[in-house]
Amino acid sequence: MSERNVIIVGSGPAGLTAAIYAARASLKPLVIEGYQAGGQLMLTSEVENFPGFKHGIMGPDLMAEMRAQAERFGAEFISADVTKVDLAGPTKKVWVDSTEYQGKTVILSTGASANLLGLPNERRLMGKGASTCATCDGFFFRGKVVAVIGGGDSAMEEANYLTRHATKVYLIHRRSEFRASKIMVDRAKANPKVEFILNTVTEDILGENEVTGVRLHNTVENTKRDLALDGVFVAIGHTPNTKLFAGQITTDDKGYIKTSSEKSHVTATNIPGVFACGDVQDSRYRQAITAAGSGCAAALDAEHYLNEHA
Ligand code: NAP
């Protein structure tokens, strides 16, 4: 079995940008892209804020372009999920079921997944009025009525943000207390376009081809009703996809991979030769362009490491 220079785990904007840079550096990266390749952009419709596309581009098309660009320079792809890793030591081992791959360096770019409510129509209506990212999709709701579901800082922030575009934003939360900080709650409450609907569980998202509303259950009054909406934003947190690396890679208390604060290798993890980029190590910005930027940095860091350890 030949040892690869670089194995990239994950294929969102971070992993694919790392692949482009590593391939152009003649490192012949192997990208284990996952069965659900392409990351979170595969769940969005139009991406209007990725520089270089003045008319916007569909999320899946952007990912297809990035993948083709990496392939053009010699990146190799395996369309499967990594099932096990052993990252200690100079030779890193990555398994897909019983097949073992070895690499001198590994770039972890498994992303984070927005938590979903698990409602019957939720996945089907994603990108069709349902979204997990106000910054990405808020613009499409100019002059419309939307709801944000959640009671944390993200929900408050998204509700406020969406009032730039929407005429009305309902903030639907299952309790009457908030996990969000007081200042964020106060800000949302002071916003005349935001209306709070509390003690209310969202039972389903309604709509055939696009969102038309939500079905709500008030748990205090034990009443149900349908609320008409043009869009619904699920803002109940994210989970970084780091389970696979547990016990090997150091994470923060929320499970995000800790990367170095050293300016020379900002994507370095606790294990030499293992780098991380994109949302798996970023709970703050979570944008395609910032993920892509960190993917570039990870590839350059890996290249530098390979030169140092040649
Ligand atoms: P979070 O703090 O974990 O809040 C998640 C919210 O979603 C909670 O209100 C929770 O309700 C609700 N929720 C979870 N599962 C649910 C379900 N199945 N059905 C209905 N509601 C559900 O997540 P976050 O708001 O994304 O924030 C993540 C971290 O980023 C936090 O540390 C936050 O402070 C930080 N952040 C900071 C800022 C800022 O300072 N500008 C902005 C955004 C995020 P319960 O409360 O009932 O459990």
Residues whose N, C-alpha, C, O or C-beta is under 5 A from the ligand:
A	BS01	NAP	L117 G150 G151 G152 D153 S154 A155 E157 R174 R175 R179 A235 I236 G237 H238
